Structures are given as C-alpha cells and as structure tokens.
Amino acid sequence: MKLRIKGEFSTAELLQTIYEQFHILEDNFVVRHSMDITVYFTPTNGFGEEVLCRDYRGKEVSAIYVEGPYKCSEDEYGF
C-alpha cells in the first residue's frame, strides 16, 4: 500500500499527517499490522528548496535504517 502526502510541511505537521493517516488506515481499512515500511521524503529549507542531510562529519546521509521502536526492559524481559 502506498501513502503519498503532497506539499511542503514542517516536521511536526508531517508527523501529525502520517499519524492521522495511520488512524484512517486502522479505522476504515482494518489494518492492524504491517511489515517493513519505507518512507521517502525530500528535506527542504521551508521555502521549497531541497537541502542535503549531513552527519557530524559533514558526510551526506541519504538513508537511515532502524529496527523499530525502543523496547523498555518490561517489554524485553517481562519484568
């Protein structure tokens, strides 16, 4: 399934939009689980001009890979 959000948004607005759309998916389409999500976005400077993301060394960062949300010790070890 593809979710496309058009326009330029602040990070907070984008986060809220994605949050709302996932609630719509859950409520209207009974989506309760998913596997492997890929989010593509174009970072901008707020004026519609693309910018590059760079790490502390100045190296361009084009992808970030994560394993999922942080698990607290209770989730991890059942305390």
C-alpha positions in Angstrom: 0.0 0.0 0.0 1.3 3.5 -0.8 0.6 6.7 1.1 1.5 9.8 -0.7 1.4 13.2 1.0 1.8 16.2 -1.3 3.0 19.6 -0.3 5.7 21.1 1.9 5.3 20.6 5.7 7.2 21.2 8.9 8.4 18.1 10.6 5.6 18.4 13.2 2.9 18.8 10.5 4.3 15.8 8.6 4.3 13.7 11.7 0.7 14.6 12.5 -0.4 13.9 9.0 1.2 10.5 9.0 -0.3 9.8 12.4 -3.8 10.7 11.2 -3.5 8.6 8.0 -2.5 5.6 10.0 -5.6 6.0 12.2 -7.7 6.2 9.0 -6.0 3.0 7.7 -6.8 1.3 11.0 -10.4 2.6 11.3 -11.5 2.4 7.6 -9.5 -0.5 6.3 -9.0 -2.6 9.4 -5.2 -2.5 9.0 -3.8 -3.7 12.4 -0.3 -4.8 11.5 2.3 -4.2 8.8 5.8 -5.3 7.8 8.7 -3.2 6.6 7.8 0.4 5.9 9.9 2.7 3.7 9.4 6.4 3.9 10.8 8.6 1.2 10.8 12.4 1.6 12.6 15.4 0.3 14.1 17.6 3.0 13.6 21.4 2.3 14.5 24.7 3.8 10.9 25.9 4.3 11.0 27.8 1.0 10.6 24.8 -1.3 14.4 24.4 -1.9 15.9 20.9 -1.4 18.6 20.5 1.2 21.0 17.7 2.0 21.1 16.0 5.3 24.7 15.6 6.7 26.1 13.9 9.8 28.5 15.4 12.3 31.5 14.8 9.9 29.7 16.6 7.0 29.1 13.3 5.1 25.8 13.2 3.3 23.1 10.9 4.8 20.7 9.6 2.3 19.2 6.7 4.3 18.6 5.7 7.9 17.9 2.1 8.9 16.0 1.3 12.1 14.7 -1.9 13.8 11.5 -0.4 15.2 10.5 1.4 18.4 12.6 1.4 21.6 11.6 -1.6 23.9 11.6 -0.9 27.6 13.0 -3.6 29.9 9.5 -4.7 30.8 8.7 -5.5 27.1 12.1 -7.0 26.6 12.4 -9.1 29.8 8.9 -9.3 31.2 9.5 -7.6 34.5 
